[in-house]
Amino acid sequence: MLDLARLRALHAVHVHGSVAAAATALGYTPSAVSQQISKLERETRTVLLERQGRGVVLTDAAQLLVSTARQVMSLVEAAEVALEEQRGRPTGQLTVAAFPTAACGLLPPVLAELTAAHPLLDLRLVEVDAHLSVDLVARGVVDLAVAHDWDIAPLPAPDGLERAVIGDDHCDVLLPAGHPLADREALVRADLARERWICQPAGSVCHDWLVRTLREAGTEPDLAYQVGEYGTQVALVAAGLGIALVPRLGRGAIPDGVVVRPLDPAPVRRLYALWRTGAARRPSITAAVDTLRAHWSAAA
């Protein structure tokens, strides 16, 4: 009989594209994932992974097993949902995916409260870019995702997924204290022409929003510094190297030498919780979503 943990490891390599990424998602070491797959190869007398450059690819036989793993994991999830629903309280493992600023600015107190209130609930957290999390939920890799969207890129909701709004995360303009605009109470988009920008790298929704918004205001943005971490962006602003548009969630303390000003109209990204429809009856899903929304409301 095929071992479920080994099938899950193979499925994770298929979803995440590498043994290392699969290990991160599963909370294992890469060697542990490799061992699971090696055991599965011996168990099935089949080669499942082949070297390609510095990575691996799944063989045709592995693709067949991945399809089987997906079906088996779906059946296991249905059984777990039924048992948890029968108990009437959150139990078992709940894996949550969250984009970096939510993992930093929202999830710690939420996970702490859930852990204290529900000792039989085994919570796990995976940090992942927001645009990847929907697919991870749909594939059954994680149970719940905290994701976001902007007006230019609405969050997709494929069949088989449900979602709930957590709240709206406003963005502000950060300027060096000596900047000519720092004395104003609020800014409009026309004020931001000809500025040197510190922003997210190309390909991110935040980057695309900034470029599109400034172009619509008749300005071609000067993107001088493109860095992914908001903490680094704040540090660059503090050094007087440019201005930045930074969400409030996960922004952290504003250092001396940085001025925060609202932009009118305010840029907003909306946060959502997503889960599979088949898991909607899980008390742990309900408790997690309620706690996320409660903490967001309390912080707003």
C-alpha positions in Angstrom: 0.0 0.0 0.0 1.3 3.4 -0.9 2.4 5.6 2.0 0.4 8.9 2.3 3.3 10.9 3.6 5.5 9.9 0.7 2.7 10.7 -1.8 2.3 14.1 -0.1 6.0 14.8 -0.5 5.9 14.0 -4.2 2.9 16.1 -4.6 4.6 19.0 -2.9 7.6 18.7 -5.2 5.2 18.8 -8.2 3.4 21.9 -6.8 6.5 23.9 -5.7 8.9 22.9 -8.4 11.8 21.7 -6.3 12.7 19.5 -3.3 13.9 22.5 -1.3 10.7 24.5 -1.9 8.6 21.4 -1.1 10.5 21.0 2.2 9.8 24.6 3.1 6.1 24.2 2.5 5.9 20.9 4.4 8.0 22.1 7.3 10.7 19.4 6.7 14.3 19.4 5.7 15.2 18.8 2.0 16.9 15.6 2.9 13.8 14.4 4.7 11.7 15.0 1.5 14.3 13.3 -0.7 14.3 10.3 1.7 10.5 10.1 1.4 10.6 10.1 -2.4 13.5 7.6 -2.4 11.4 5.3 -0.3 8.4 5.8 -2.7 10.6 4.9 -5.6 11.7 1.7 -3.9 8.1 1.0 -2.9 6.9 1.4 -6.5 10.0 0.2 -8.2 9.8 3.3 -10.4 12.1 6.3 -11.0 10.1 9.4 -10.0 12.6 12.2 -10.2 15.2 12.9 -12.8 18.0 15.4 -12.6 17.8 18.4 -15.0 20.5 20.9 -14.6 20.6 21.9 -10.9 17.0 20.8 -10.4 14.7 17.9 -10.8 11.7 17.0 -13.0 9.0 14.5 -12.4 8.9 11.5 -14.7 5.7 10.4 -16.4 5.2 7.7 -13.7 5.5 10.5 -11.0 2.9 12.5 -12.8 0.5 9.6 -12.5 1.2 9.3 -8.8 0.7 13.0 -8.3 -2.8 12.7 -9.8 -3.5 9.8 -7.4 -2.1 11.7 -4.5 -4.4 14.6 -5.2 -7.4 12.3 -5.1 -6.2 10.6 -2.0 -5.5 13.8 -0.2 -9.0 15.1 -1.1 -10.5 12.0 0.5 -8.4 12.4 3.6 -9.4 16.0 3.9 -13.1 15.1 3.6 -12.6 12.6 6.5 -10.8 15.1 8.6 -13.4 17.7 8.0 -16.2 15.2 9.1 -14.3 14.3 12.2 -13.6 17.9 13.2 -17.1 18.9 12.5 -18.4 16.0 14.7 -16.1 17.1 17.5 -17.5 20.6 17.2 -14.2 22.4 18.0 -11.0 23.2 16.1 -8.6 20.2 16.0 -5.9 18.7 13.7 -3.5 20.6 11.5 -4.3 23.9 9.9 -1.7 25.3 7.4 -2.0 29.0 6.7 -0.2 30.8 3.8 0.3 34.5 4.1 2.1 37.1 2.1 5.1 38.7 3.9 3.6 41.8 5.4 0.6 39.9 6.6 2.9 37.2 8.1 4.7 40.0 10.0 2.0 42.5 10.8 -1.2 40.4 11.2 -0.6 36.7 11.8 1.5 36.5 15.0 -1.2 37.6 17.4 -3.8 35.7 15.5 -1.9 32.5 15.6 -1.1 33.1 19.3 -4.8 33.6 20.2 -5.9 30.5 18.2 -3.2 28.4 19.8 -4.2 29.5 23.3 -7.9 29.0 22.7 -7.7 25.7 20.9 -4.9 23.5 22.3 -5.8 20.6 20.0 -5.2 22.7 16.9 -1.8 22.3 15.2 -1.2 25.6 13.4 1.5 26.0 10.6 2.5 29.1 8.7 4.0 29.3 5.2 5.1 32.7 3.9 4.3 33.0 0.2 3.7 35.8 -2.4 0.0 36.7 -2.5 -0.4 35.8 -6.2 0.8 32.2 -5.5 -1.4 31.5 -2.5 -4.7 31.0 -4.4 -3.3 28.1 -6.3 -1.8 26.6 -3.2 -5.2 26.5 -1.6 -6.8 25.1 -4.7 -4.2 22.3 -4.9 -4.7 21.4 -1.2 -1.1 22.3 -0.3 -2.4 24.8 2.4 -5.7 25.0 4.1 -6.2 28.7 4.4 -4.5 31.7 2.7 -4.4 35.4 3.6 -4.0 37.2 0.2 -4.6 40.7 -1.1 -5.5 42.5 -4.3 -5.6 46.0 -5.8 -8.1 47.6 -8.1 -5.9 46.8 -11.2 -5.6 43.1 -10.3 -8.7 41.6 -8.6 -8.0 38.4 -6.7 -9.2 35.4 -8.7 -11.7 33.0 -7.0 -11.6 29.7 -8.9 -14.4 27.2 -8.6 -14.1 25.2 -5.4 -12.8 28.1 -3.3 -14.5 30.5 -0.9 -13.3 33.7 0.4 -14.1 36.4 3.0 -12.9 40.0 3.2 -10.6 40.7 6.2 -10.3 44.4 5.7 -8.6 47.2 3.7 -5.0 48.1 4.0 -4.3 51.8 3.2 -1.0 53.0 1.7 0.8 56.3 2.6 3.5 58.2 1.0 6.8 58.2 2.9 9.2 61.1 2.4 12.5 62.3 3.9 11.8 64.9 6.6 13.5 67.7 4.5 11.5 67.0 1.4 9.6 70.0 -0.1 6.3 68.0 0.2 6.8 67.0 3.8 5.1 70.2 5.1 1.8 69.4 3.4 -1.0 67.7 5.3 -2.0 65.5 2.4 -0.8 64.8 -1.2 -2.5 64.3 -4.5 -1.1 62.2 -7.4 -0.1 65.3 -9.4 2.3 66.2 -6.5 4.3 63.1 -7.2 5.5 64.0 -10.6 9.3 64.1 -11.2 10.1 62.3 -7.9 12.6 59.5 -7.5 10.8 56.4 -6.3 11.7 53.6 -4.0 9.3 50.7 -4.8 8.7 47.0 -5.2 10.5 45.2 -8.0 8.9 44.8 -11.5 6.3 42.0 -11.7 4.7 42.7 -8.3 1.2 44.1 -8.1 2.4 47.0 -6.0 5.0 48.0 -8.7 2.4 47.7 -11.5 -0.1 49.8 -9.5 2.4 52.6 -8.9 3.5 52.7 -12.6 0.0 52.6 -13.9 -1.3 55.3 -11.5 1.5 57.7 -12.2 1.2 57.3 -15.9 -2.5 58.0 -15.7 -1.6 61.2 -13.9 0.6 62.1 -16.9 4.0 61.2 -15.4 6.5 58.6 -16.3 7.9 57.4 -12.9 11.6 57.4 -12.1 12.0 54.1 -10.3 15.4 54.5 -8.9 15.4 51.8 -6.2 13.5 48.6 -6.6 13.5 46.4 -3.5 11.1 43.8 -2.1 11.3 44.5 1.6 9.3 47.4 2.9 11.7 47.8 5.8 14.5 48.4 3.3 12.3 50.9 1.4 11.7 52.8 4.7 15.5 52.8 5.4 16.2 54.2 1.9 13.6 57.0 2.4 15.3 57.8 5.8 18.6 58.1 4.0 17.0 60.8 1.7 17.3 58.7 -1.5 13.7 59.0 -2.7 10.0 58.6 -1.7 7.9 55.5 -1.4 4.3 54.3 -1.3 4.1 51.8 1.6 1.1 49.9 3.0 0.4 50.3 6.7 0.3 46.6 7.4 3.7 45.3 8.4 5.4 48.7 7.9 6.8 48.8 11.4 8.0 51.8 13.3 8.7 54.9 11.3 12.3 56.1 12.0 13.3 59.7 12.7 13.9 61.5 9.4 10.8 60.0 7.7 7.5 61.8 7.3 4.2 59.9 6.5 1.6 61.7 4.4 -1.8 60.4 3.1 -2.4 60.3 -0.6 -5.9 61.5 -1.9 -7.5 59.3 -3.2 -6.0 56.8 -0.9 -4.4 53.7 -2.5 -6.0 50.6 -0.9 -5.3 46.9 -1.1 -8.0 44.5 0.1 -7.1 41.5 2.3 -9.0 38.2 2.0 -9.0 34.8 3.6 -9.5 31.9 1.2 -10.2 28.2 1.7 -11.6 25.2 -0.2 -15.3 24.8 -0.3 -15.0 21.2 0.9 -13.3 22.5 4.1 -15.8 25.3 4.8 -17.4 23.3 7.6 -14.2 22.9 9.6 -14.5 24.6 12.9 -10.8 25.5 12.6 -11.4 27.5 9.3 -14.3 29.3 10.9 -12.3 30.1 14.1 -9.3 31.3 12.0 -11.3 33.6 9.8 -13.2 35.1 12.7 -10.0 35.7 14.6 -8.3 37.3 11.5 -11.2 39.7 11.0 -11.5 40.5 14.8 -7.8 41.4 15.0 -8.0 43.5 11.8 -11.0 45.4 13.2 -9.3 46.0 16.5 -6.2 47.4 14.8 -8.0 49.6 12.2 
